[in-house]
């Protein structure tokens, strides 16, 4: 059971990193310090779907991490 949860945790961790890297940048890097950043509040369909997938993966990742921490 422990090795199964560790394997799932590993795969979800890789998927979570990939999802975060797929997100489009929201600022202008160092230009955001001086107020030069352009922030767009409207999300496109793919971006909102990617946000839901990332949130779901993060919740599952944290749940499995908590289970591994409490029981193993």
mmCIF file of the N, C-alpha and C atoms, coordinates in Angstrom:
data_MODEL
# 
_entry.id   MODEL 
# 
loop_
_atom_site.group_PDB 
_atom_site.id 
_atom_site.type_symbol 
_atom_site.label_atom_id 
_atom_site.label_alt_id 
_atom_site.label_comp_id 
_atom_site.label_asym_id 
_atom_site.label_entity_id 
_atom_site.label_seq_id 
_atom_site.pdbx_PDB_ins_code 
_atom_site.Cartn_x 
_atom_site.Cartn_y 
_atom_site.Cartn_z 
_atom_site.occupancy 
_atom_site.B_iso_or_equiv 
_atom_site.pdbx_formal_charge 
_atom_site.auth_seq_id 
_atom_site.auth_comp_id 
_atom_site.auth_asym_id 
_atom_site.auth_atom_id 
_atom_site.pdbx_PDB_model_num 
ATOM 1   N N  . UNK A 1 1  ? 0.819   -1.189 0.000   1.00 0.00 ? 1  UNK A N  1 
ATOM 2   C CA . UNK A 1 1  ? 0.000   0.000  0.000   1.00 0.00 ? 1  UNK A CA 1 
ATOM 3   C C  . UNK A 1 1  ? 0.867   1.259  0.000   1.00 0.00 ? 1  UNK A C  1 
ATOM 4   N N  . UNK A 1 2  ? 1.926   1.239  0.805   1.00 0.00 ? 2  UNK A N  1 
ATOM 5   C CA . UNK A 1 2  ? 2.804   2.396  0.892   1.00 0.00 ? 2  UNK A CA 1 
ATOM 6   C C  . UNK A 1 2  ? 3.509   2.650  -0.435  1.00 0.00 ? 2  UNK A C  1 
ATOM 7   N N  . UNK A 1 3  ? 3.978   1.589  -1.075  1.00 0.00 ? 3  UNK A N  1 
ATOM 8   C CA . UNK A 1 3  ? 4.686   1.771  -2.351  1.00 0.00 ? 3  UNK A CA 1 
ATOM 9   C C  . UNK A 1 3  ? 3.731   2.239  -3.452  1.00 0.00 ? 3  UNK A C  1 
ATOM 10  N N  . UNK A 1 4  ? 2.481   1.801  -3.394  1.00 0.00 ? 4  UNK A N  1 
ATOM 11  C CA . UNK A 1 4  ? 1.490   2.266  -4.366  1.00 0.00 ? 4  UNK A CA 1 
ATOM 12  C C  . UNK A 1 4  ? 1.241   3.761  -4.193  1.00 0.00 ? 4  UNK A C  1 
ATOM 13  N N  . UNK A 1 5  ? 1.066   4.208  -2.952  1.00 0.00 ? 5  UNK A N  1 
ATOM 14  C CA . UNK A 1 5  ? 0.847   5.627  -2.696  1.00 0.00 ? 5  UNK A CA 1 
ATOM 15  C C  . UNK A 1 5  ? 2.068   6.461  -3.081  1.00 0.00 ? 5  UNK A C  1 
ATOM 16  N N  . UNK A 1 6  ? 3.263   5.944  -2.819  1.00 0.00 ? 6  UNK A N  1 
ATOM 17  C CA . UNK A 1 6  ? 4.478   6.663  -3.215  1.00 0.00 ? 6  UNK A CA 1 
ATOM 18  C C  . UNK A 1 6  ? 4.595   6.777  -4.732  1.00 0.00 ? 6  UNK A C  1 
ATOM 19  N N  . UNK A 1 7  ? 4.227   5.726  -5.441  1.00 0.00 ? 7  UNK A N  1 
ATOM 20  C CA . UNK A 1 7  ? 4.257   5.772  -6.905  1.00 0.00 ? 7  UNK A CA 1 
ATOM 21  C C  . UNK A 1 7  ? 3.258   6.771  -7.466  1.00 0.00 ? 7  UNK A C  1 
ATOM 22  N N  . UNK A 1 8  ? 2.052   6.776  -6.892  1.00 0.00 ? 8  UNK A N  1 
ATOM 23  C CA . UNK A 1 8  ? 1.037   7.732  -7.326  1.00 0.00 ? 8  UNK A CA 1 
ATOM 24  C C  . UNK A 1 8  ? 1.489   9.155  -7.005  1.00 0.00 ? 8  UNK A C  1 
ATOM 25  N N  . UNK A 1 9  ? 2.069   9.337  -5.837  1.00 0.00 ? 9  UNK A N  1 
ATOM 26  C CA . UNK A 1 9  ? 2.568   10.659 -5.432  1.00 0.00 ? 9  UNK A CA 1 
ATOM 27  C C  . UNK A 1 9  ? 3.645   11.158 -6.397  1.00 0.00 ? 9  UNK A C  1 
ATOM 28  N N  . UNK A 1 10 ? 4.525   10.282 -6.791  1.00 0.00 ? 10 UNK A N  1 
ATOM 29  C CA . UNK A 1 10 ? 5.592   10.636 -7.733  1.00 0.00 ? 10 UNK A CA 1 
ATOM 30  C C  . UNK A 1 10 ? 5.007   11.061 -9.076  1.00 0.00 ? 10 UNK A C  1 
ATOM 31  N N  . UNK A 1 11 ? 4.065   10.292 -9.603  1.00 0.00 ? 11 UNK A N  1 
ATOM 32  C CA . UNK A 1 11 ? 3.465   10.619 -10.899 1.00 0.00 ? 11 UNK A CA 1 
ATOM 33  C C  . UNK A 1 11 ? 2.650   11.911 -10.844 1.00 0.00 ? 11 UNK A C  1 
ATOM 34  N N  . UNK A 1 12 ? 1.919   12.106 -9.763  1.00 0.00 ? 12 UNK A N  1 
ATOM 35  C CA . UNK A 1 12 ? 1.145   13.331 -9.624  1.00 0.00 ? 12 UNK A CA 1 
ATOM 36  C C  . UNK A 1 12 ? 2.073   14.529 -9.464  1.00 0.00 ? 12 UNK A C  1 
ATOM 37  N N  . UNK A 1 13 ? 3.184   14.349 -8.785  1.00 0.00 ? 13 UNK A N  1 
ATOM 38  C CA . UNK A 1 13 ? 4.160   15.436 -8.641  1.00 0.00 ? 13 UNK A CA 1 
ATOM 39  C C  . UNK A 1 13 ? 4.722   15.869 -9.986  1.00 0.00 ? 13 UNK A C  1 
ATOM 40  N N  . UNK A 1 14 ? 5.040   14.910 -10.838 1.00 0.00 ? 14 UNK A N  1 
ATOM 41  C CA . UNK A 1 14 ? 5.540   15.237 -12.178 1.00 0.00 ? 14 UNK A CA 1 
ATOM 42  C C  . UNK A 1 14 ? 4.460   15.933 -12.997 1.00 0.00 ? 14 UNK A C  1 
ATOM 43  N N  . UNK A 1 15 ? 3.231   15.443 -12.922 1.00 0.00 ? 15 UNK A N  1 
ATOM 44  C CA . UNK A 1 15 ? 2.126   16.068 -13.653 1.00 0.00 ? 15 UNK A CA 1 
ATOM 45  C C  . UNK A 1 15 ? 1.850   17.476 -13.140 1.00 0.00 ? 15 UNK A C  1 
ATOM 46  N N  . UNK A 1 16 ? 1.980   17.682 -11.839 1.00 0.00 ? 16 UNK A N  1 
ATOM 47  C CA . UNK A 1 16 ? 1.748   19.001 -11.259 1.00 0.00 ? 16 UNK A CA 1 
ATOM 48  C C  . UNK A 1 16 ? 2.809   19.999 -11.724 1.00 0.00 ? 16 UNK A C  1 
ATOM 49  N N  . UNK A 1 17 ? 4.059   19.580 -11.765 1.00 0.00 ? 17 UNK A N  1 
ATOM 50  C CA . UNK A 1 17 ? 5.127   20.451 -12.262 1.00 0.00 ? 17 UNK A CA 1 
ATOM 51  C C  . UNK A 1 17 ? 4.882   20.801 -13.726 1.00 0.00 ? 17 UNK A C  1 
ATOM 52  N N  . UNK A 1 18 ? 4.467   19.821 -14.517 1.00 0.00 ? 18 UNK A N  1 
ATOM 53  C CA . UNK A 1 18 ? 4.187   20.080 -15.935 1.00 0.00 ? 18 UNK A CA 1 
ATOM 54  C C  . UNK A 1 18 ? 3.030   21.064 -16.096 1.00 0.00 ? 18 UNK A C  1 
ATOM 55  N N  . UNK A 1 19 ? 1.985   20.908 -15.306 1.00 0.00 ? 19 UNK A N  1 
ATOM 56  C CA . UNK A 1 19 ? 0.840   21.829 -15.392 1.00 0.00 ? 19 UNK A CA 1 
ATOM 57  C C  . UNK A 1 19 ? 1.236   23.250 -15.016 1.00 0.00 ? 19 UNK A C  1 
ATOM 58  N N  . UNK A 1 20 ? 2.050   23.405 -14.000 1.00 0.00 ? 20 UNK A N  1 
ATOM 59  C CA . UNK A 1 20 ? 2.488   24.740 -13.598 1.00 0.00 ? 20 UNK A CA 1 
ATOM 60  C C  . UNK A 1 20 ? 3.337   25.371 -14.702 1.00 0.00 ? 20 UNK A C  1 
ATOM 61  N N  . UNK A 1 21 ? 4.163   24.575 -15.341 1.00 0.00 ? 21 UNK A N  1 
ATOM 62  C CA . UNK A 1 21 ? 5.003   25.112 -16.417 1.00 0.00 ? 21 UNK A CA 1 
ATOM 63  C C  . UNK A 1 21 ? 4.205   25.455 -17.662 1.00 0.00 ? 21 UNK A C  1 
ATOM 64  N N  . UNK A 1 22 ? 3.047   24.842 -17.863 1.00 0.00 ? 22 UNK A N  1 
ATOM 65  C CA . UNK A 1 22 ? 2.207   25.146 -19.024 1.00 0.00 ? 22 UNK A CA 1 
ATOM 66  C C  . UNK A 1 22 ? 1.455   26.465 -18.892 1.00 0.00 ? 22 UNK A C  1 
ATOM 67  N N  . UNK A 1 23 ? 1.336   26.986 -17.673 1.00 0.00 ? 23 UNK A N  1 
ATOM 68  C CA . UNK A 1 23 ? 0.618   28.241 -17.474 1.00 0.00 ? 23 UNK A CA 1 
ATOM 69  C C  . UNK A 1 23 ? 1.331   29.372 -18.193 1.00 0.00 ? 23 UNK A C  1 
ATOM 70  N N  . UNK A 1 24 ? 0.556   30.312 -18.713 1.00 0.00 ? 24 UNK A N  1 
ATOM 71  C CA . UNK A 1 24 ? 1.146   31.469 -19.367 1.00 0.00 ? 24 UNK A CA 1 
ATOM 72  C C  . UNK A 1 24 ? 1.622   32.451 -18.307 1.00 0.00 ? 24 UNK A C  1 
ATOM 73  N N  . UNK A 1 25 ? 2.683   33.193 -18.607 1.00 0.00 ? 25 UNK A N  1 
ATOM 74  C CA . UNK A 1 25 ? 3.194   34.149 -17.622 1.00 0.00 ? 25 UNK A CA 1 
ATOM 75  C C  . UNK A 1 25 ? 2.192   35.266 -17.370 1.00 0.00 ? 25 UNK A C  1 
ATOM 76  N N  . UNK A 1 26 ? 2.109   35.703 -16.140 1.00 0.00 ? 26 UNK A N  1 
ATOM 77  C CA . UNK A 1 26 ? 1.115   36.704 -15.766 1.00 0.00 ? 26 UNK A CA 1 
ATOM 78  C C  . UNK A 1 26 ? 1.705   38.107 -15.611 1.00 0.00 ? 26 UNK A C  1 
ATOM 79  N N  . UNK A 1 27 ? 2.994   38.253 -15.598 1.00 0.00 ? 27 UNK A N  1 
ATOM 80  C CA . UNK A 1 27 ? 3.604   39.563 -15.403 1.00 0.00 ? 27 UNK A CA 1 
ATOM 81  C C  . UNK A 1 27 ? 4.742   39.790 -16.371 1.00 0.00 ? 27 UNK A C  1 
ATOM 82  N N  . UNK A 1 28 ? 5.460   40.855 -16.146 1.00 0.00 ? 28 UNK A N  1 
ATOM 83  C CA . UNK A 1 28 ? 6.568   41.215 -17.012 1.00 0.00 ? 28 UNK A CA 1 
ATOM 84  C C  . UNK A 1 28 ? 7.904   41.011 -16.328 1.00 0.00 ? 28 UNK A C  1 
ATOM 85  N N  . UNK A 1 29 ? 7.970   40.124 -15.362 1.00 0.00 ? 29 UNK A N  1 
ATOM 86  C CA . UNK A 1 29 ? 9.234   39.881 -14.679 1.00 0.00 ? 29 UNK A CA 1 
ATOM 87  C C  . UNK A 1 29 ? 9.608   41.051 -13.793 1.00 0.00 ? 29 UNK A C  1 
ATOM 88  N N  . UNK A 1 30 ? 10.815  41.601 -13.993 1.00 0.00 ? 30 UNK A N  1 
ATOM 89  C CA . UNK A 1 30 ? 11.270  42.719 -13.182 1.00 0.00 ? 30 UNK A CA 1 
ATOM 90  C C  . UNK A 1 30 ? 10.518  44.001 -13.496 1.00 0.00 ? 30 UNK A C  1 
ATOM 91  N N  . UNK A 1 31 ? 9.838   44.070 -14.634 1.00 0.00 ? 31 UNK A N  1 
ATOM 92  C CA . UNK A 1 31 ? 9.029   45.242 -14.954 1.00 0.00 ? 31 UNK A CA 1 
ATOM 93  C C  . UNK A 1 31 ? 7.849   45.396 -14.018 1.00 0.00 ? 31 UNK A C  1 
ATOM 94  N N  . UNK A 1 32 ? 7.462   44.331 -13.340 1.00 0.00 ? 32 UNK A N  1 
ATOM 95  C CA . UNK A 1 32 ? 6.341   44.395 -12.402 1.00 0.00 ? 32 UNK A CA 1 
ATOM 96  C C  . UNK A 1 32 ? 6.684   45.215 -11.175 1.00 0.00 ? 32 UNK A C  1 
ATOM 97  N N  . UNK A 1 33 ? 7.967   45.379 -10.876 1.00 0.00 ? 33 UNK A N  1 
ATOM 98  C CA . UNK A 1 33 ? 8.371   46.148 -9.697  1.00 0.00 ? 33 UNK A CA 1 
ATOM 99  C C  . UNK A 1 33 ? 8.003   47.619 -9.863  1.00 0.00 ? 33 UNK A C  1 
ATOM 100 N N  . UNK A 1 34 ? 8.223   48.154 -11.038 1.00 0.00 ? 34 UNK A N  1 
ATOM 101 C CA . UNK A 1 34 ? 7.938   49.559 -11.273 1.00 0.00 ? 34 UNK A CA 1 
ATOM 102 C C  . UNK A 1 34 ? 6.525   49.838 -11.731 1.00 0.00 ? 34 UNK A C  1 
ATOM 103 N N  . UNK A 1 35 ? 5.667   48.842 -11.720 1.00 0.00 ? 35 UNK A N  1 
ATOM 104 C CA . UNK A 1 35 ? 4.291   49.043 -12.140 1.00 0.00 ? 35 UNK A CA 1 
ATOM 105 C C  . UNK A 1 35 ? 4.091   48.945 -13.644 1.00 0.00 ? 35 UNK A C  1 
ATOM 106 N N  . UNK A 1 36 ? 5.041   48.387 -14.354 1.00 0.00 ? 36 UNK A N  1 
ATOM 107 C CA . UNK A 1 36 ? 4.953   48.288 -15.797 1.00 0.00 ? 36 UNK A CA 1 
ATOM 108 C C  . UNK A 1 36 ? 4.314   46.994 -16.278 1.00 0.00 ? 36 UNK A C  1 
ATOM 109 N N  . UNK A 1 37 ? 3.922   46.127 -15.360 1.00 0.00 ? 37 UNK A N  1 
ATOM 110 C CA . UNK A 1 37 ? 3.363   44.826 -15.739 1.00 0.00 ? 37 UNK A CA 1 
ATOM 111 C C  . UNK A 1 37 ? 1.964   44.989 -16.321 1.00 0.00 ? 37 UNK A C  1 
ATOM 112 N N  . UNK A 1 38 ? 1.660   44.157 -17.288 1.00 0.00 ? 38 UNK A N  1 
ATOM 113 C CA . UNK A 1 38 ? 0.316   44.139 -17.871 1.00 0.00 ? 38 UNK A CA 1 
ATOM 114 C C  . UNK A 1 38 ? -0.390  42.886 -17.384 1.00 0.00 ? 38 UNK A C  1 
ATOM 115 N N  . UNK A 1 39 ? -1.396  43.082 -16.568 1.00 0.00 ? 39 UNK A N  1 
ATOM 116 C CA . UNK A 1 39 ? -2.148  41.954 -16.029 1.00 0.00 ? 39 UNK A CA 1 
ATOM 117 C C  . UNK A 1 39 ? -3.487  41.867 -16.749 1.00 0.00 ? 39 UNK A C  1 
ATOM 118 N N  . UNK A 1 40 ? -3.797  40.703 -17.229 1.00 0.00 ? 40 UNK A N  1 
ATOM 119 C CA . UNK A 1 40 ? -5.059  40.479 -17.919 1.00 0.00 ? 40 UNK A CA 1 
ATOM 120 C C  . UNK A 1 40 ? -5.946  39.651 -17.006 1.00 0.00 ? 40 UNK A C  1 
ATOM 121 N N  . UNK A 1 41 ? -7.132  40.157 -16.703 1.00 0.00 ? 41 UNK A N  1 
ATOM 122 C CA . UNK A 1 41 ? -8.006  39.457 -15.773 1.00 0.00 ? 41 UNK A CA 1 
ATOM 123 C C  . UNK A 1 41 ? -8.846  38.383 -16.463 1.00 0.00 ? 41 UNK A C  1 
ATOM 124 N N  . UNK A 1 42 ? -9.117  38.547 -17.745 1.00 0.00 ? 42 UNK A N  1 
ATOM 125 C CA . UNK A 1 42 ? -9.944  37.563 -18.451 1.00 0.00 ? 42 UNK A CA 1 
ATOM 126 C C  . UNK A 1 42 ? -9.106  36.332 -18.792 1.00 0.00 ? 42 UNK A C  1 
ATOM 127 N N  . UNK A 1 43 ? -9.642  35.165 -18.486 1.00 0.00 ? 43 UNK A N  1 
ATOM 128 C CA . UNK A 1 43 ? -8.941  33.924 -18.797 1.00 0.00 ? 43 UNK A CA 1 
ATOM 129 C C  . UNK A 1 43 ? -9.590  33.270 -19.997 1.00 0.00 ? 43 UNK A C  1 
ATOM 130 N N  . UNK A 1 44 ? -8.773  32.713 -20.837 1.00 0.00 ? 44 UNK A N  1 
ATOM 131 C CA . UNK A 1 44 ? -9.288  31.973 -21.978 1.00 0.00 ? 44 UNK A CA 1 
ATOM 132 C C  . UNK A 1 44 ? -9.717  30.584 -21.529 1.00 0.00 ? 44 UNK A C  1 
ATOM 133 N N  . UNK A 1 45 ? -10.411 29.863 -22.388 1.00 0.00 ? 45 UNK A N  1 
ATOM 134 C CA . UNK A 1 45 ? -10.943 28.552 -22.029 1.00 0.00 ? 45 UNK A CA 1 
ATOM 135 C C  . UNK A 1 45 ? -9.885  27.558 -21.619 1.00 0.00 ? 45 UNK A C  1 
ATOM 136 N N  . UNK A 1 46 ? -8.776  27.539 -22.337 1.00 0.00 ? 46 UNK A N  1 
ATOM 137 C CA . UNK A 1 46 ? -7.718  26.584 -22.014 1.00 0.00 ? 46 UNK A CA 1 
ATOM 138 C C  . UNK A 1 46 ? -7.072  26.943 -20.678 1.00 0.00 ? 46 UNK A C  1 
ATOM 139 N N  . UNK A 1 47 ? -6.892  28.231 -20.437 1.00 0.00 ? 47 UNK A N  1 
ATOM 140 C CA . UNK A 1 47 ? -6.251  28.658 -19.195 1.00 0.00 ? 47 UNK A CA 1 
ATOM 141 C C  . UNK A 1 47 ? -7.114  28.327 -17.976 1.00 0.00 ? 47 UNK A C  1 
ATOM 142 N N  . UNK A 1 48 ? -8.414  28.529 -18.082 1.00 0.00 ? 48 UNK A N  1 
ATOM 143 C CA . UNK A 1 48 ? -9.272  28.205 -16.941 1.00 0.00 ? 48 UNK A CA 1 
ATOM 144 C C  . UNK A 1 48 ? -9.343  26.693 -16.721 1.00 0.00 ? 48 UNK A C  1 
ATOM 145 N N  . UNK A 1 49 ? -9.339  25.924 -17.789 1.00 0.00 ? 49 UNK A N  1 
ATOM 146 C CA . UNK A 1 49 ? -9.300  24.473 -17.652 1.00 0.00 ? 49 UNK A CA 1 
ATOM 147 C C  . UNK A 1 49 ? -7.998  24.002 -17.031 1.00 0.00 ? 49 UNK A C  1 
ATOM 148 N N  . UNK A 1 50 ? -6.900  24.635 -17.426 1.00 0.00 ? 50 UNK A N  1 
ATOM 149 C CA . UNK A 1 50 ? -5.599  24.293 -16.859 1.00 0.00 ? 50 UNK A CA 1 
ATOM 150 C C  . UNK A 1 50 ? -5.538  24.661 -15.380 1.00 0.00 ? 50 UNK A C  1 
ATOM 151 N N  . UNK A 1 51 ? -6.198  25.752 -15.003 1.00 0.00 ? 51 UNK A N  1 
ATOM 152 C CA . UNK A 1 51 ? -6.265  26.121 -13.587 1.00 0.00 ? 51 UNK A CA 1 
ATOM 153 C C  . UNK A 1 51 ? -7.005  25.061 -12.780 1.00 0.00 ? 51 UNK A C  1 
ATOM 154 N N  . UNK A 1 52 ? -8.110  24.542 -13.338 1.00 0.00 ? 52 UNK A N  1 
ATOM 155 C CA . UNK A 1 52 ? -8.867  23.502 -12.629 1.00 0.00 ? 52 UNK A CA 1 
ATOM 156 C C  . UNK A 1 52 ? -8.064  22.217 -12.492 1.00 0.00 ? 52 UNK A C  1 
ATOM 157 N N  . UNK A 1 53 ? -7.357  21.828 -13.555 1.00 0.00 ? 53 UNK A N  1 
ATOM 158 C CA . UNK A 1 53 ? -6.536  20.610 -13.507 1.00 0.00 ? 53 UNK A CA 1 
ATOM 159 C C  . UNK A 1 53 ? -5.414  20.772 -12.497 1.00 0.00 ? 53 UNK A C  1 
ATOM 160 N N  . UNK A 1 54 ? -4.764  21.933 -12.497 1.00 0.00 ? 54 UNK A N  1 
ATOM 161 C CA . UNK A 1 54 ? -3.672  22.185 -11.553 1.00 0.00 ? 54 UNK A CA 1 
ATOM 162 C C  . UNK A 1 54 ? -4.181  22.162 -10.119 1.00 0.00 ? 54 UNK A C  1 
ATOM 163 N N  . UNK A 1 55 ? -5.330  22.770 -9.877  1.00 0.00 ? 55 UNK A N  1 
ATOM 164 C CA . UNK A 1 55 ? -5.906  22.772 -8.530  1.00 0.00 ? 55 UNK A CA 1 
ATOM 165 C C  . UNK A 1 55 ? -6.263  21.355 -8.095  1.00 0.00 ? 55 UNK A C  1 
ATOM 166 N N  . UNK A 1 56 ? -6.858  20.585 -8.979  1.00 0.00 ? 56 UNK A N  1 
ATOM 167 C CA . UNK A 1 56 ? -7.208  19.201 -8.653  1.00 0.00 ? 56 UNK A CA 1 
ATOM 168 C C  . UNK A 1 56 ? -5.989  18.359 -8.344  1.00 0.00 ? 56 UNK A C  1 
ATOM 169 N N  . UNK A 1 57 ? -4.956  18.501 -9.159  1.00 0.00 ? 57 UNK A N  1 
ATOM 170 C CA . UNK A 1 57 ? -3.723  17.744 -8.909  1.00 0.00 ? 57 UNK A CA 1 
ATOM 171 C C  . UNK A 1 57 ? -3.076  18.150 -7.597  1.00 0.00 ? 57 UNK A C  1 
ATOM 172 N N  . UNK A 1 58 ? -3.106  19.438 -7.284  1.00 0.00 ? 58 UNK A N  1 
ATOM 173 C CA . UNK A 1 58 ? -2.516  19.906 -6.024  1.00 0.00 ? 58 UNK A CA 1 
ATOM 174 C C  . UNK A 1 58 ? -3.275  19.352 -4.820  1.00 0.00 ? 58 UNK A C  1 
ATOM 175 N N  . UNK A 1 59 ? -4.593  19.301 -4.923  1.00 0.00 ? 59 UNK A N  1 
ATOM 176 C CA . UNK A 1 59 ? -5.395  18.759 -3.817  1.00 0.00 ? 59 UNK A CA 1 
ATOM 177 C C  . UNK A 1 59 ? -5.117  17.276 -3.622  1.00 0.00 ? 59 UNK A C  1 
ATOM 178 N N  . UNK A 1 60 ? -5.057  16.524 -4.710  1.00 0.00 ? 60 UNK A N  1 
ATOM 179 C CA . UNK A 1 60 ? -4.762  15.089 -4.612  1.00 0.00 ? 60 UNK A CA 1 
ATOM 180 C C  . UNK A 1 60 ? -3.348  14.872 -4.073  1.00 0.00 ? 60 UNK A C  1 
ATOM 181 N N  . UNK A 1 61 ? -2.400  15.681 -4.545  1.00 0.00 ? 61 UNK A N  1 
ATOM 182 C CA . UNK A 1 61 ? -1.013  15.573 -4.080  1.00 0.00 ? 61 UNK A CA 1 
ATOM 183 C C  . UNK A 1 61 ? -0.921  15.799 -2.572  1.00 0.00 ? 61 UNK A C  1 
ATOM 184 N N  . UNK A 1 62 ? -1.571  16.846 -2.086  1.00 0.00 ? 62 UNK A N  1 
ATOM 185 C CA . UNK A 1 62 ? -1.519  17.150 -0.660  1.00 0.00 ? 62 UNK A CA 1 
ATOM 186 C C  . UNK A 1 62 ? -2.259  16.105 0.179   1.00 0.00 ? 62 UNK A C  1 
ATOM 187 N N  . UNK A 1 63 ? -3.351  15.558 -0.364  1.00 0.00 ? 63 UNK A N  1 
ATOM 188 C CA . UNK A 1 63 ? -4.089  14.518 0.358   1.00 0.00 ? 63 UNK A CA 1 
ATOM 189 C C  . UNK A 1 63 ? -3.238  13.260 0.519   1.00 0.00 ? 63 UNK A C  1 
ATOM 190 N N  . UNK A 1 64 ? -2.604  12.837 -0.559  1.00 0.00 ? 64 UNK A N  1 
ATOM 191 C CA . UNK A 1 64 ? -1.751  11.640 -0.481  1.00 0.00 ? 64 UNK A CA 1 
ATOM 192 C C  . UNK A 1 64 ? -0.551  11.894 0.416   1.00 0.00 ? 64 UNK A C  1 
ATOM 193 N N  . UNK A 1 65 ? 0.011   13.115 0.349   1.00 0.00 ? 65 UNK A N  1 
ATOM 194 C CA . UNK A 1 65 ? 1.144   13.434 1.227   1.00 0.00 ? 65 UNK A CA 1 
ATOM 195 C C  . UNK A 1 65 ? 0.723   13.386 2.698   1.00 0.00 ? 65 UNK A C  1 
ATOM 196 N N  . UNK A 1 66 ? -0.488  13.866 2.990   1.00 0.00 ? 66 UNK A N  1 
ATOM 197 C CA . UNK A 1 66 ? -0.989  13.807 4.368   1.00 0.00 ? 66 UNK A CA 1 
ATOM 198 C C  . UNK A 1 66 ? -1.209  12.354 4.806   1.00 0.00 ? 66 UNK A C  1 
ATOM 199 N N  . UNK A 1 67 ? -1.783  11.547 3.918   1.00 0.00 ? 67 UNK A N  1 
ATOM 200 C CA . UNK A 1 67 ? -1.990  10.128 4.249   1.00 0.00 ? 67 UNK A CA 1 
ATOM 201 C C  . UNK A 1 67 ? -0.667  9.427  4.521   1.00 0.00 ? 67 UNK A C  1 
ATOM 202 N N  . UNK A 1 68 ? 0.319   9.690  3.679   1.00 0.00 ? 68 UNK A N  1 
ATOM 203 C CA . UNK A 1 68 ? 1.636   9.078  3.890   1.00 0.00 ? 68 UNK A CA 1 
ATOM 204 C C  . UNK A 1 68 ? 2.255   9.570  5.186   1.00 0.00 ? 68 UNK A C  1 
ATOM 205 N N  . UNK A 1 69 ? 2.065   10.829 5.514   1.00 0.00 ? 69 UNK A N  1 
ATOM 206 C CA . UNK A 1 69 ? 2.628   11.374 6.747   1.00 0.00 ? 69 UNK A CA 1 
ATOM 207 C C  . UNK A 1 69 ? 1.971   10.837 7.996   1.00 0.00 ? 69 UNK A C  1 
ATOM 208 N N  . UNK A 1 70 ? 0.673   10.652 7.956   1.00 0.00 ? 70 UNK A N  1 
ATOM 209 C CA . UNK A 1 70 ? -0.046  10.201 9.157   1.00 0.00 ? 70 UNK A CA 1 
ATOM 210 C C  . UNK A 1 70 ? 0.088   8.703  9.389   1.00 0.00 ? 70 UNK A C  1 
ATOM 211 N N  . UNK A 1 71 ? 0.018   7.922  8.335   1.00 0.00 ? 71 UNK A N  1 
ATOM 212 C CA . UNK A 1 71 ? -0.076  6.469  8.515   1.00 0.00 ? 71 UNK A CA 1 
ATOM 213 C C  . UNK A 1 71 ? 1.229   5.718  8.277   1.00 0.00 ? 71 UNK A C  1 
ATOM 214 N N  . UNK A 1 72 ? 2.194   6.338  7.615   1.00 0.00 ? 72 UNK A N  1 
ATOM 215 C CA . UNK A 1 72 ? 3.430   5.613  7.332   1.00 0.00 ? 72 UNK A CA 1 
ATOM 216 C C  . UNK A 1 72 ? 4.579   6.413  7.850   1.00 0.00 ? 72 UNK A C  1 
# 
